[in-house]
């Protein structure tokens, strides 16, 4: 399986809106991190749909290796 590009080795905090659907970039190629801009087309990656249940801050994974996708779990601290 292909490995995603590491967009950055830190999470990105985003103020999300309750009821809104977000499409998290799984490939790491998007210029609209942490969200999808369609750059995955032609690859084995697909964006991950996530719907906010509350208006709040969320820490989205940008290294693309988190076990708690689309959110950061600290994996970026162990990447080379």
C-alpha positions as CSV (number, residue, x, y, z in Angstrom):
1,X,0.0,0.0,0.0
2,X,1.2,3.5,-0.8
3,X,2.3,5.7,2.1
4,X,0.7,9.2,2.4
5,X,2.8,12.3,2.1
6,X,3.5,14.0,5.4
7,X,1.9,17.4,5.0
8,X,3.5,18.6,8.3
9,X,4.8,17.1,11.5
10,X,2.3,18.8,13.7
11,X,-1.5,18.8,14.0
12,X,-3.6,21.7,12.8
13,X,-6.3,23.2,15.1
14,X,-9.5,24.0,13.3
15,X,-12.7,25.7,14.6
16,X,-15.4,23.4,13.3
17,X,-19.1,24.1,13.0
18,X,-21.8,21.8,14.5
19,X,-23.6,19.8,11.7
20,X,-21.0,20.6,9.0
21,X,-19.3,17.8,7.1
22,X,-15.6,18.0,6.6
23,X,-13.5,15.9,4.2
24,X,-10.0,15.2,5.8
25,X,-7.1,14.7,3.3
26,X,-5.7,11.2,3.7
27,X,-3.0,11.5,1.0
28,X,-1.1,14.5,2.3
29,X,-1.1,16.2,-1.2
30,X,-3.9,18.7,-0.6
31,X,-2.9,22.4,-0.7
32,X,-5.9,23.0,1.7
33,X,-4.6,21.0,4.7
34,X,-6.0,19.4,6.7
35,X,-8.9,19.0,4.2
36,X,-9.2,17.5,0.7
37,X,-8.8,19.5,-2.5
38,X,-9.0,16.5,-4.8
39,X,-5.2,16.1,-5.1
40,X,-5.6,12.4,-4.3
41,X,-7.2,11.7,-7.7
42,X,-5.3,8.9,-9.5
43,X,-3.8,7.6,-6.2
44,X,-4.9,4.8,-3.9
45,X,-6.1,7.4,-1.3
46,X,-9.6,8.7,-0.6
47,X,-10.6,11.5,1.8
48,X,-12.3,10.7,5.1
49,X,-15.7,12.1,5.8
50,X,-16.2,13.5,9.3
51,X,-19.3,15.4,10.6
52,X,-18.9,17.8,13.5
53,X,-21.4,17.2,16.3
54,X,-20.5,20.5,18.2
55,X,-19.0,23.8,17.3
56,X,-15.5,23.5,18.9
57,X,-11.8,23.3,18.2
58,X,-10.5,20.0,16.8
59,X,-6.9,18.9,16.3
60,X,-6.6,17.3,12.9
61,X,-3.7,15.1,11.9
62,X,-1.4,16.5,9.3
63,X,1.3,13.7,9.3
64,X,-1.4,11.4,7.9
65,X,-0.2,8.4,10.1
66,X,-2.4,8.8,13.2
67,X,-4.3,5.7,14.5
68,X,-7.2,8.1,15.4
69,X,-7.7,9.6,11.9
70,X,-8.7,12.2,11.2
71,X,-7.4,13.5,14.6
72,X,-3.9,13.7,15.9
73,X,-2.7,11.0,18.3
74,X,0.9,12.2,18.6
75,X,2.3,9.8,16.0
76,X,4.0,12.8,14.3
77,X,6.5,12.8,17.2
78,X,7.8,9.4,16.2
79,X,8.2,10.0,12.5
80,X,11.6,10.4,10.9
